[in-house]
């Protein structure tokens, strides 16, 4: 019996696997577990069901085409070939396609990216910019072919003839479309500023519109300093570009309506304002005319002295009050003076003399007590009508004094 090496046996088994047509192009349903994506881009995971499990590898060349991110527990259908990994002596599935079971890959990718960007705040209303009222230049990011550009041009020029439209042609579907759309948005922001951007394309399948769900496009719209109107597909189509844009239009024609005002409507509005202004001016003129008429018909116009009548009356009343106050002041002053004069008169020593009293002086000094005199003193006695000289002959002491 021949002895074989491990490598020989493993290589033989690998050849058996690769020789089976059914294993070279097979679809396998299972649940994803132990999923891991390495920096190289290669993905390694396990497919399992209730009874068995299988190791799987998806190299970067296929993995980078995935629209969604595989997650543990997700039911998928993996397509590829079964072979043997000689180093470990284990068979595994080399995956070249991966589709989520139930919802399609695009729908799942849409939801995954939408939830991620929503959590980052890219769809918050606080980040929405108002559209300019009277734009002079509009940037258009779309394909140069097709009806979208014609529709935008037709509606915009009809509504606002002087507006300037600048097209940055891009692919709107395919693997390179998202990069071109994002680059065009950055171009207008960095090198050719406009007042507003319209980003969009015509209708199509979910696959056709997918470029407007790509993360680079969504982030470019979010970072745009220029307000962006999304106009992707028809009214029933929804893309992530619609969520992040400052304004979402159901159609390219509606995007043009949002971007520019209607000159006819503005003219009609201006005409209405002019009519209201004219009517208001006539009304104000009539009110002033009636006021002037009422003023000219007042009595003082025929007799101007009536204008001064009230002022004259106020002056007369004030003058009368002043005279009255002055008179009362004089009366009070005279009364106080008379009282003072009477008090002074009562205090006048001459008046005392007239009542029978007299003053006695000794050596030029007034004497008010007998004890201050001695027998023989010379005195001067003053009466109301004159003075006399006298000599003290005797002193008597008044009892009880």
GIGI-V423936 format. One record per residue. N is the residue number from 1. RES is the residue in three letters. PSI is psi in whole degrees, -180 to 180 (999 if undefined). Layout:
{{N/RES/PSI} {N/RES/PSI}}
This chain:
{{1/UNK/135} {2/UNK/137} {3/UNK/128} {4/UNK/153} {5/UNK/162} {6/UNK/-41} {7/UNK/-40} {8/UNK/-46} {9/UNK/-44} {10/UNK/-41} {11/UNK/-37} {12/UNK/-45} {13/UNK/-38} {14/UNK/-41} {15/UNK/-37} {16/UNK/-43} {17/UNK/-48} {18/UNK/-19} {19/UNK/-14} {20/UNK/118} {21/UNK/-37} {22/UNK/-28} {23/UNK/-12} {24/UNK/-16} {25/UNK/90} {26/UNK/151} {27/UNK/131} {28/UNK/131} {29/UNK/139} {30/UNK/177} {31/UNK/134} {32/UNK/134} {33/UNK/159} {34/UNK/37} {35/UNK/136} {36/UNK/131} {37/UNK/126} {38/UNK/163} {39/UNK/-28} {40/UNK/-15} {41/UNK/-12} {42/UNK/144} {43/UNK/135} {44/UNK/135} {45/UNK/178} {46/UNK/135} {47/UNK/133} {48/UNK/160} {49/UNK/-164} {50/UNK/-23} {51/UNK/-14} {52/UNK/171} {53/UNK/159} {54/UNK/132} {55/UNK/144} {56/UNK/149} {57/UNK/138} {58/UNK/111} {59/UNK/161} {60/UNK/-35} {61/UNK/-33} {62/UNK/-36} {63/UNK/-33} {64/UNK/-12} {65/UNK/-1} {66/UNK/133} {67/UNK/-22} {68/UNK/171} {69/UNK/115} {70/UNK/143} {71/UNK/151} {72/UNK/137} {73/UNK/-7} {74/UNK/134} {75/UNK/126} {76/UNK/167} {77/UNK/116} {78/UNK/134} {79/UNK/141} {80/UNK/-151} {81/UNK/146} {82/UNK/131} {83/UNK/-178} {84/UNK/134} {85/UNK/107} {86/UNK/-35} {87/UNK/-42} {88/UNK/-10} {89/UNK/31} {90/UNK/143} {91/UNK/153} {92/UNK/163} {93/UNK/123} {94/UNK/105} {95/UNK/132} {96/UNK/-7} {97/UNK/146} {98/UNK/123} {99/UNK/130} {100/UNK/138} {101/UNK/141} {102/UNK/-104} {103/UNK/148} {104/UNK/166} {105/UNK/-39} {106/UNK/-41} {107/UNK/-41} {108/UNK/-44} {109/UNK/-39} {110/UNK/-49} {111/UNK/-41} {112/UNK/-46} {113/UNK/-37} {114/UNK/-46} {115/UNK/-40} {116/UNK/-49} {117/UNK/-33} {118/UNK/-43} {119/UNK/-30} {120/UNK/-9} {121/UNK/14} {122/UNK/-19} {123/UNK/6} {124/UNK/140} {125/UNK/-25} {126/UNK/-23} {127/UNK/-5} {128/UNK/137} {129/UNK/144} {130/UNK/148} {131/UNK/144} {132/UNK/144} {133/UNK/-42} {134/UNK/79} {135/UNK/146} {136/UNK/-33} {137/UNK/137} {138/UNK/126} {139/UNK/138} {140/UNK/124} {141/UNK/102} {142/UNK/-177} {143/UNK/145} {144/UNK/-17} {145/UNK/160} {146/UNK/176} {147/UNK/-13} {148/UNK/-50} {149/UNK/-42} {150/UNK/-42} {151/UNK/-44} {152/UNK/-44} {153/UNK/-45} {154/UNK/-49} {155/UNK/-44} {156/UNK/-46} {157/UNK/-32} {158/UNK/-39} {159/UNK/-37} {160/UNK/82} {161/UNK/-29} {162/UNK/0} {163/UNK/144} {164/UNK/128} {165/UNK/127} {166/UNK/120} {167/UNK/133} {168/UNK/98} {169/UNK/139} {170/UNK/162} {171/UNK/140} {172/UNK/5} {173/UNK/158} {174/UNK/174} {175/UNK/-26} {176/UNK/-5} {177/UNK/-46} {178/UNK/-43} {179/UNK/-41} {180/UNK/-41} {181/UNK/-46} {182/UNK/-41} {183/UNK/-38} {184/UNK/-41} {185/UNK/-42} {186/UNK/-35} {187/UNK/-47} {188/UNK/-35} {189/UNK/-33} {190/UNK/-31} {191/UNK/-25} {192/UNK/77} {193/UNK/138} {194/UNK/176} {195/UNK/-31} {196/UNK/152} {197/UNK/139} {198/UNK/120} {199/UNK/122} {200/UNK/-171} {201/UNK/176} {202/UNK/-176} {203/UNK/170} {204/UNK/-175} {205/UNK/172} {206/UNK/-37} {207/UNK/-39} {208/UNK/-36} {209/UNK/-1} {210/UNK/-27} {211/UNK/-29} {212/UNK/2} {213/UNK/-5} {214/UNK/142} {215/UNK/-40} {216/UNK/-38} {217/UNK/-46} {218/UNK/-44} {219/UNK/-33} {220/UNK/-40} {221/UNK/-43} {222/UNK/-38} {223/UNK/-8} {224/UNK/130} {225/UNK/-15} {226/UNK/132} {227/UNK/139} {228/UNK/132} {229/UNK/123} {230/UNK/137} {231/UNK/76} {232/UNK/121} {233/UNK/-148} {234/UNK/-178} {235/UNK/-34} {236/UNK/-12} {237/UNK/140} {238/UNK/130} {239/UNK/166} {240/UNK/-25} {241/UNK/-32} {242/UNK/-38} {243/UNK/-37} {244/UNK/-20} {245/UNK/159} {246/UNK/-25} {247/UNK/135} {248/UNK/128} {249/UNK/141} {250/UNK/-31} {251/UNK/162} {252/UNK/-37} {253/UNK/-42} {254/UNK/-34} {255/UNK/-42} {256/UNK/-36} {257/UNK/-38} {258/UNK/-34} {259/UNK/-35} {260/UNK/150} {261/UNK/167} {262/UNK/113} {263/UNK/-38} {264/UNK/-44} {265/UNK/-40} {266/UNK/-40} {267/UNK/-41} {268/UNK/-41} {269/UNK/-42} {270/UNK/-39} {271/UNK/-41} {272/UNK/-41} {273/UNK/-41} {274/UNK/-42} {275/UNK/-41} {276/UNK/-39} {277/UNK/-44} {278/UNK/-43} {279/UNK/-41} {280/UNK/-39} {281/UNK/-42} {282/UNK/-41} {283/UNK/-42} {284/UNK/-39} {285/UNK/-42} {286/UNK/-39} {287/UNK/-43} {288/UNK/-36} {289/UNK/-43} {290/UNK/-38} {291/UNK/-43} {292/UNK/-40} {293/UNK/-42} {294/UNK/-37} {295/UNK/-41} {296/UNK/-21} {297/UNK/1} {298/UNK/152} {299/UNK/-34} {300/UNK/-20} {301/UNK/-35} {302/UNK/-28} {303/UNK/88} {304/UNK/-24} {305/UNK/-20} {306/UNK/-26} {307/UNK/-30} {308/UNK/-6} {309/UNK/-50} {310/UNK/-38} {311/UNK/-40} {312/UNK/-43} {313/UNK/-42} {314/UNK/-38} {315/UNK/-44} {316/UNK/-43} {317/UNK/-38} {318/UNK/-41} {319/UNK/-43} {320/UNK/-42} {321/UNK/-40} {322/UNK/-45} {323/UNK/-43} {324/UNK/-44} {325/UNK/-40} {326/UNK/-40} {327/UNK/-45} {328/UNK/-38} {329/UNK/-43} {330/UNK/-42} {331/UNK/-45} {332/UNK/-42} {333/UNK/-42} {334/UNK/-40} {335/UNK/-44} {336/UNK/-37} {337/UNK/-42} {338/UNK/-41} {339/UNK/-42} {340/UNK/-39} {341/UNK/-38} {342/UNK/-40} {343/UNK/-40} {344/UNK/-38} {345/UNK/-38} {346/UNK/-31} {347/UNK/-5} {348/UNK/120} {349/UNK/-26} {350/UNK/-40} {351/UNK/-35} {352/UNK/-41} {353/UNK/-38} {354/UNK/-21} {355/UNK/11} {356/UNK/3} {357/UNK/163} {358/UNK/166} {359/UNK/144} {360/UNK/134} {361/UNK/142} {362/UNK/120} {363/UNK/38} {364/UNK/3} {365/UNK/141} {366/UNK/142} {367/UNK/127} {368/UNK/-9} {369/UNK/145} {370/UNK/-28} {371/UNK/-16} {372/UNK/-1} {373/UNK/156} {374/UNK/157} {375/UNK/131} {376/UNK/-8} {377/UNK/143} {378/UNK/132} {379/UNK/157} {380/UNK/126} {381/UNK/126} {382/UNK/127} {383/UNK/178} {384/UNK/-30} {385/UNK/6} {386/UNK/-172} {387/UNK/152} {388/UNK/161} {389/UNK/146} {390/UNK/162} {391/UNK/139} {392/UNK/117} {393/UNK/-32} {394/UNK/160} {395/UNK/135} {396/UNK/137} {397/UNK/125} {398/UNK/121} {399/UNK/138} {400/UNK/0} {401/UNK/999}}
